[in-house]
Amino acid sequence: MLSLDKITAAYGDAVALDDISLNVAQGGITAVIGTNGAGKTTLIRTLAGIIKPRAGRISFEGRDITDLPSHKVVDLGIGQVAEGRQVFPTLSVRENLDMGALVPRARKGAADRLEKMLELFPRLRERLTQAAGTLSGGEQQMLAIARCLMGRPTLVMLDEPSLGLAPAVVQEVFRVVRRLKDEGLTIVLVEQNVAASLKLADQAYVLETGRVVLQGTGAELLTDARVQQAYLGL
């Protein structure tokens, strides 16, 4: 569904992605793991059209999207849940959700999608008129995911969705990720919670200093001695 072919991206002279190639299969969960500074967020931002690669090609459903601006990437059906949630703090929960449906592909059926989001995240129904900035961290993460889904994506990129959340909330986030996959969405999951993400993943990649150093199924990498030693403390 999505492929990167020899992508290089940089901030000034600092190379963040170095000749990366990877593929995302339709209908599955592709996990990307690595330490801080490995290039995970840069990868997401490059796929979203926020950062323009210096070399290489990105294709989505057979179409070259390497040079598309981010708003056109979104309207093709690629949604992003950014690291740190990035809700609009002074807007209400309802207004945040409405913002997610502003892209052309999402305007039809927005009311029905809103109701589905409130069914998926019941706590948001209780907070519809509340300013998003006053929500708990877990509630803001649910809002960020719901806002992304309001855009009617077919592929969702989640950047550190469990970061800074209580364990019970983390379990809820991963429950939602599983449900989204079951409903047919394709998911790119960038996570520091390596064990949880690999258990969910159909396929996975390990990034180190901007390069892919390991790849395989989630189950394969979960039992790989190098992954266990470097990321699981085993």
C-alpha positions, 0 to 999 in steps of 0.5 A, a space after each residue: 500500500 505504501 512504499 519508500 525506496 531509498 529515502 534520504 531526509 535531513 535537517 540542514 547538514 544532519 542526515 536523519 534518514 539515510 537511504 531507507 527502504 520499507 514497505 507497508 502492507 495493506 490492512 496490517 500493522 507495521 511497527 517501527 521501533 528504535 531509540 530516541 534519535 533513530 529517525 522514527 518521527 522524521 520518517 512519519 513527518 516525511 511520509 506525511 509530506 511535512 519534510 521533503 526527502 532529499 533523495 528517493 521515492 515514496 509511493 502510495 497505492 501505486 502513486 508517486 507522492 514524494 513531492 506532494 504537500 502535506 494537505 494533499 497527502 491527507 486528502 489521499 487518505 494518509 492520516 497522522 497522529 503526531 507525537 505529543 498529541 497536538 490537540 488544539 488546546 483552546 478549542 472544545 473537543 467537538 471543535 477539534 473533531 470537526 477540524 479533522 473533517 475539514 479535508 475534502 474527502 472527509 466532508 461527506 458523512 462527517 456527522 455519522 463519523 462523529 457519532 462513530 468516534 463517540 462510540 469508540 471513545 465514550 469519554 469524549 462524548 462526556 467532554 464534548 464542550 470542554 476545552 481540549 487543553 483541560 483533558 487528561 493526557 489519555 483523553 487528549 490521546 483519544 481525541 488526537 486519534 479520533 480527530 485523525 479518523 474524522 479525516 476518513 483515512 485508509 492509512 493511519 500513522 501513530 507516532 508514540 501514542 503511549 508516550 507519557 500515559 498511565 499503564 491502564 491508558 496504554 492498554 486502552 490505546 493498544 486496544 483501539 489500535 487492534 480494533 482499527 486494524 480489525 476494521 480494515 485500516 492500515 497502520 504504521 505504529 511508531 512506538 518506544 513500547 517495543 514489546 507491546 508494538 511487536 506483539 501487535 505488528 504484522 511486520 516490523 522494522 528497527 531503525 538505528 541512526 537513520 538506517 533500517 538495521 533489522 526487519 521481519 514479522 513482529 513475532 520474529 523480532 520479538 524473539 530476536 536476541 538483538 532486539 531482546 538485548 537492546 530494547 527488552 532488557 533480556 
